[in-house]
Amino acid sequence: MRNNKIGIIFLSILLVVIGIWSIQVKVGIVPFTDRPTRELVDKLSNTVIFDLFRYITELGSSSFLIPFVIVMVFVLLLLYKHWFQALLFVSAIGLTHFLNVAIKLITTRERPSILVEAHAEGYSFPSGHSMIPMVCYGLVAYFIGRKLPTNTSQIVFQSGCGLLVLLIGISRYVINVHYLTDVIAGFTLGFILLMGSVYIYRKFEQSPTRGGEKSNP
């Protein structure tokens, strides 16, 4: 219970900070967090690290995620023998996308650079590559992890998904198509939506009228 309270307080503080950043970028002020972090991006340009993250960023692009989501819908249907998990998965990702677009249209922050081949066009705040993969891979980690046979396999799989989300988000900063505050905001908002989706699923799971196979505790 104490850990939950600490987590809620921490997320609340982050939301306040994100709100301040949103106002700053809307009026054209560069948030303090972005000022000392631009030099590192310049140093990473044209390096092996840049090239590596250029490949990683594709795992958060629509050209990869759309077929991935379609495949995962069928996987969830096969694993759970019920439509709710797949519907929640698709709905959560769709909601995250539309919320991301809406916030971008409100803040209208220009990107540090445009890179069409990396799907880096339009406005910058918050990062869609941080926000959407957080929900997508987070729900994959949750739903698939519940079906793995051992605690160790669950931890390894879920940790791998978490690391992937982190790397995809960071990739947008490294290849200089997002500011660091864009990425942090995307992670935070995506995590809140992910936790909301898990909460909805748990409520569904506790419903006495729900159908389908009972999931592992």
C-alpha positions in Angstrom: 0.0 0.0 0.0 2.8 2.4 0.9 4.6 1.7 -2.4 1.3 2.4 -4.3 1.0 5.8 -2.5 4.6 6.7 -3.3 4.0 5.7 -7.0 0.9 7.9 -7.2 2.7 10.8 -5.6 5.6 10.4 -8.0 3.3 10.2 -11.1 1.4 13.2 -9.8 4.6 15.3 -9.6 5.6 14.2 -13.1 2.2 15.2 -14.4 2.6 18.7 -12.9 6.0 18.9 -14.5 4.6 17.8 -17.8 1.9 20.4 -17.5 4.5 23.1 -16.9 6.6 21.9 -19.9 3.4 21.9 -22.0 2.8 25.6 -21.2 6.4 26.4 -21.8 6.6 24.8 -25.2 3.3 26.3 -26.2 4.6 29.9 -25.5 8.0 29.1 -27.1 10.1 28.7 -24.0 12.7 25.9 -24.0 12.3 23.8 -20.8 15.3 23.8 -18.6 15.8 20.0 -19.0 16.3 20.4 -22.7 19.0 23.1 -22.5 22.0 21.1 -21.2 21.0 17.9 -23.0 21.3 19.1 -26.6 25.1 18.9 -26.7 25.1 15.2 -26.2 22.9 14.7 -29.2 25.3 16.6 -31.4 28.2 14.4 -30.2 26.3 11.2 -31.0 25.5 12.3 -34.6 27.2 10.1 -37.2 28.4 7.5 -34.7 27.8 3.8 -34.3 25.4 4.6 -31.4 23.3 6.8 -33.7 23.2 4.0 -36.3 22.1 1.5 -33.7 19.3 3.6 -32.4 18.2 4.4 -35.9 17.3 0.7 -36.3 15.8 0.5 -32.8 13.4 3.4 -33.5 11.7 1.4 -36.3 10.3 -0.9 -33.6 8.1 2.0 -32.6 7.0 3.1 -36.0 3.6 2.6 -37.5 5.0 0.5 -40.3 6.1 -2.1 -37.7 3.5 -1.6 -35.0 0.4 -2.0 -37.2 1.2 -5.5 -38.4 2.5 -6.4 -35.0 -0.7 -5.3 -33.3 -2.7 -7.4 -35.9 -0.6 -10.5 -35.1 -1.0 -9.9 -31.3 -4.8 -9.7 -31.6 -4.8 -13.2 -32.9 -2.3 -14.4 -30.3 -4.4 -13.0 -27.5 -7.5 -14.6 -28.9 -5.8 -17.9 -29.0 -4.3 -17.6 -25.5 -7.3 -16.3 -23.7 -10.2 -17.7 -25.7 -12.0 -14.5 -25.3 -12.4 -11.2 -27.2 -12.0 -8.8 -24.3 -8.2 -8.9 -24.1 -7.7 -8.3 -27.8 -10.3 -5.5 -27.8 -8.7 -3.8 -24.8 -5.3 -4.1 -26.4 -6.4 -2.4 -29.7 -8.6 0.2 -28.0 -5.8 1.2 -25.6 -3.3 1.7 -28.4 -5.8 3.6 -30.5 -6.7 5.9 -27.6 -3.0 6.5 -26.9 -2.5 7.5 -30.5 -5.4 9.9 -30.6 -4.4 11.4 -27.3 -0.8 11.9 -28.5 -2.0 13.6 -31.6 -4.4 15.9 -29.7 -1.7 17.0 -27.3 0.7 17.7 -30.1 -1.9 19.8 -31.8 -2.4 21.8 -28.6 1.3 22.4 -27.8 2.5 22.7 -31.5 6.1 22.2 -30.6 8.5 22.1 -33.6 10.9 19.1 -33.7 14.6 19.7 -33.3 15.0 18.1 -36.8 12.8 16.4 -39.4 13.7 12.9 -40.5 11.0 11.5 -42.8 12.5 8.1 -43.2 12.3 7.7 -39.4 8.6 8.8 -39.3 9.7 12.0 -37.7 7.3 14.7 -39.1 4.8 17.0 -37.5 4.8 18.3 -34.0 7.1 17.1 -31.3 5.6 17.1 -27.8 5.0 14.4 -26.5 6.9 11.7 -28.3 4.6 9.2 -29.9 7.4 6.6 -30.1 7.6 6.8 -26.3 3.9 6.9 -25.5 2.5 4.3 -27.9 5.1 1.6 -27.4 4.7 2.0 -23.7 1.1 0.9 -24.0 1.6 -1.6 -26.8 4.6 -3.5 -25.5 3.4 -2.9 -21.9 0.2 -4.8 -22.5 2.0 -7.5 -24.4 4.3 -7.9 -21.4 1.2 -8.1 -19.1 -1.0 -10.4 -21.1 1.7 -12.7 -22.5 3.6 -12.7 -19.2 0.5 -14.0 -17.3 0.5 -17.1 -19.6 4.2 -18.0 -19.0 4.8 -21.1 -16.9 7.2 -19.7 -14.3 7.9 -16.5 -12.4 11.4 -16.4 -13.8 10.2 -16.5 -17.4 7.6 -13.9 -16.6 10.2 -11.5 -15.1 12.6 -12.1 -18.0 9.9 -11.5 -20.7 8.4 -8.5 -19.0 11.9 -7.0 -18.3 12.8 -7.4 -22.0 9.6 -5.6 -23.0 10.4 -2.8 -20.6 13.9 -2.5 -21.9 12.6 -2.4 -25.5 10.2 0.4 -24.6 13.0 2.4 -22.9 15.3 2.0 -25.9 12.7 3.0 -28.5 11.9 6.2 -26.5 15.6 7.0 -26.1 16.2 6.4 -29.8 14.1 9.4 -30.6 16.3 11.6 -28.5 19.5 10.1 -29.8 18.6 10.5 -33.5 17.6 14.1 -32.7 13.9 14.0 -33.8 12.6 14.7 -30.2 13.7 16.7 -27.2 14.4 14.9 -24.0 11.2 16.4 -22.4 9.2 15.0 -25.3 10.4 11.5 -24.5 9.9 11.8 -20.7 6.4 13.2 -21.2 5.6 10.3 -23.6 6.8 7.7 -21.2 4.8 9.2 -18.3 1.5 9.6 -20.2 1.9 6.2 -21.8 2.5 4.5 -18.4 -0.6 6.1 -16.9 -2.6 4.8 -19.9 -1.0 1.4 -19.5 -1.9 1.2 -15.8 -5.4 2.4 -16.6 -5.8 -0.4 -19.2 -4.5 -3.0 -16.7 -7.0 -1.6 -14.1 -9.9 -2.0 -16.5 -8.8 -5.6 -17.3 -8.6 -6.5 -13.6 -12.1 -5.1 -13.1 -13.3 -7.2 -16.0 -11.5 -10.3 -14.6 -13.3 -9.9 -11.3 -16.7 -9.6 -12.9 -18.9 -12.6 -12.0 -20.5 -12.5 -15.4 -17.4 -12.5 -17.5 -16.9 -15.3 -20.0 -13.9 -17.1 -21.4 -10.9 -18.9 -19.9 -10.0 -17.8 -16.3 -6.5 -16.3 -16.4 -3.7 -17.2 -14.1 -3.5 -15.2 -10.9 
